[in-house]
Structure formats: structure tokens, C-alpha cells
Amino acid sequence: MLFNSIPFLIFFPIVTLLFYLLPHKYRWIHLLAASCFFYMFFVPKYILILLITILIDYTAGIYIEKTEGRKRKIFLIVSIISTCLVLVIFKYLNFFTHNLISLSHYFGFYYPDRVFNIILPIGLSFHTFQSLSYVIEVYRGNQKAEKHFGIYSLYVMFYPQLVTGPIERPQNLLRQLREVKTFQLPNLINGLRLILFGLFVKMVIADNLAVYVDQIYENPTLYSSWSILTGLLFYSFQIYCDFFGYSTIALGCALSMGYFITNNFKTPYLSKNISEFWHRWHISLSSWFRDYVYFPMGGSRVKTPRWIFNIAFVFMLSGFWHGANWTFILWGGAYALVYIMEHAFKKNITFNFSKNRWIAHITNGLAMLKNFVLVTLIWVFFRSVNVRQIKTVYASIYHNFNVKDNFFVDYKIWFFLALFILIDFLIRKNRFDTWCENRSFAIRWLIYAVMLFLIIAFSSVNSFPFIYFQF
């Protein structure tokens, strides 16, 4: 079920109202049933795949907790391999098959050209990582194994973050699922604020930008360098607003029932370097790779060559997690390269502008601009459907300065984009609901009215699914 759909506008109030009307002991059943219905609204049969991963890690968690020594580690490894195998089959099997075919043809061997008709279940990558975080935390002794199968199933399937996260740790969400939640009006109000803001960001900003981005990427050779650069700029904000909008709606849905889930974004385009950007962008995923991959590999507590390998491996693995395509691996590799170069520059060259406040502000502003330009250029890897398109986009930027085209951007798009940038800057220190709470009554309701009007009047005529649904 899409957050920006009529069925969800019916689903949300009914689920929230029943949640508070039911006694605490029945709420997990209600939420689990609602979450199953929410997920089955896409492709019903794929809930069976989700059930497989739930059964694997629920059982593994119990056996990991009650065993010791070598057996304990064996159960962890079996759980990780089994859960990842489900992801590999549905997400990466065709990728490996295609590459094996190409490799065999290159060396003159025959390999049957067979493609499996497998459709990736929505949100499988997110479910997998959330399940893996549970068994790893149980193994580390940071989380007790959940004996209640229904509660554990709800932890994996909690509908607000079921499809595209945020990826929750068991210490945060499992504990809350057992707590008695009493109705608190501020939670409901703040939750509704977040939902409204998320819908505005997605439907007014992201979806309107998507029309122009698709136009540029469909055939970049037809457009001038300036038009392509405009398309790249728009995509930076399209993907941010698309994913930020979803995460904000997810926060609002959970908060309406008294559940607090992870903030996934913190004004990432105000970052001054790539390291800071990944502390502000998709926070639940970047922290997952940090805690469960980067740190176990030694992190930065190793010699420089090994550290470079660790950084490259984690970024490229993160890229591969996003999609079974070389474009995503290259996307991760590009970030690794820039990250390592920035680290080397910072280590060997230092500046101190702290004595002059204005120079410090200008320097920080230029650093933010530099970082935004780098991120925007790297997004080309992410948005392109294949390596050839990556080359075409970059080549067209370089060669098409004299090309004449009919690319025209409606003034409303620039207004919407400027409005979002202003709002994003204003809420840089607070989440939207907290920022709104500190405004006067008249200002708050003016904001609500304007956002609601813009959603109704200027939502894109085309229906664009959330970008991260494909992951």
C-alpha cells in the first residue's frame, strides 16, 4: 500500500483508532494483521517469503541465546547465510547469471542463456537487514531472544517502516512493542504533522521534479549541457524528497500510536564533506554498515592499506545492497574514492578560520557547496540504468554546451524547490513536528493550510512510486 494513496488515507485512521480502542494484550495482533494487510496490498504471495526470514531468525535467536561456545557461532552463521540466501535468490540471481553468461562468452565457453523470471519482493533488503541486526545483537548479548513469535514478527513487519525503513534495531523497537501505550494527544498531533509534511515533500516536490528528471535521462544527447545539469540538480532533490518524504510519513504513522522510530535524515545537503553526508543521509543504513561490517573488519584501527580496503569494501557493498547492477557498485566506489581523498587531504592540510567568524561562515558555505556538487555528480551512477547511460550523461554535459533544445521548466517547480530548501534549512536543528510546535497558533495553521492546498492543487498528474521501493 502506498502512503500517498486513497486506500492509505482510509487504512491509517482505522488502524490508529482501533489501536487505542483495543486492550494492550490484543494490540500486537491488530498491528500484525494490519501490517500483513498493508504488505499484501502489493503482491500478496510474497508475504510467504517474509515469513521464511522471520522463521529463520526467530528460531536462530532462541538457539543462539541458549547455547554457548562454538555452537552459538554456528547458529549465527547459519542464520546469516540462510537469511542472505533468500535475498540473493530474489535480488541477485539474475545479476550473477547475466555476468556469468557474459564472462563465459568472453572466454569462448558455452553457458546456457537463461534468465529466471523472479520479481524482487518490495522491501526485501530492508527486512533482511532488520532481521540480521536482531540475530547479531542477540549473539553479542545486547538483546534477549524474543520468545513471543507474534511480537518478533511484528518487529520485522511493523507497517510504518515495513517497506523502506528506517532499519530498526531490536533494542529500540522490540522494547516498545511490549510497552503499554496510552493515548497522548501531543503524539497524535505531531504524528499528523509529520504525515502532512511527508506527503507535501513527496507529492509536491519529488513527484514534480521527477517529470523533468525522467525527460533528461530518457535521452540526454538531445539536451544542452545546462539542461542536463538542471536535470542532475533536480534528481538530487527528487531522491532526497522522495525518500525523506517516505521516512517522515513513517515516523508520523508510528508516533501517532506512541512509537518512536529512527530519524533517517538530518539535512544531508548541508554537509561539508562526504563523511558528514553519510552521517546525515539514510542514517539507519549507514549506521548498520558501520556497526555490523566496518567495525568488525577493524574500522580505522588498522594500517592505512587495510583501512582503504575497509572503506572501499563497505561503500561498494552498500552500493550493491541498493541494486543488482554495476551502476550501484560504481556509485559506492565513487563515494569510497572521494571519502578516501578527503580524508587524505584533511590529514595532511589543515586550516584554522576559527578566529574570524565571517571567514568561517564563508568557508563552511563553500564546503557545503562543494559537497553538494560532488554528491549531485555521483547521483548519476545511481540514477542511470546501465554503465553506457552513465558515460552518455557525463559526455553530454561536456560536449553539449552549444546544443539548442526545448527543455523548459515551469516556474512553479523553481518555487516549490526554493520553498523546500527554505523549510529544510529552517528545520536543520529540529524535526518538522518540533519546529512547528514552537510556532504560534496562527503560523502553524497557515503552514498546514498552505501544504494541504499545494498537495491538492499541485500534486503531479503522474503517479511515481517511492524510489526506494525497488530496494
Buried (B, 14 or more C-beta within 10 A) or exposed (E): BBBBEEEBEEBBEEBBEBBBEBEEEEBBEBBBEBBBBBBBBBEEEBBEBBBEBBBBBBBBBBBBBEBEEEEBEEBBEBBBEBBBEBBBEBBBBBBEBBEEBEEBEEEEEEEEEEEEEEEBBBBBBBBBBBBBBBBBBBBEEEBEBBEBEEBBBBBBBBBBBBBBBBBBBBEBBBEBBEEEBEEEEEBBBBBBBBBBBBBBBBBBBBBBBBBBBBBBBEEBEBBBBBBBBBBBBBBBBBBBBBBBBBBBBBBBBBBBBBBEBBBBBBBBBBBBBBBBBBBBBBBBBBBBBBBBBBBEBEBEEEEEEBBBBBBBBBBBBBBBBBBBBBBBBBBBBBBBBBBBEBBEEEEEEEEEEEEEEEEBEEBEEEBBEEBBEBBBBBBBBBBBEEEEBBEBBBEBBEEBEEBEEEBEBEEEBEEBBEBBEEBBEEBEEEBBBEBBBEEEEEEBEEBBEEBEEBBEEBBBEEEBEBBBBBB
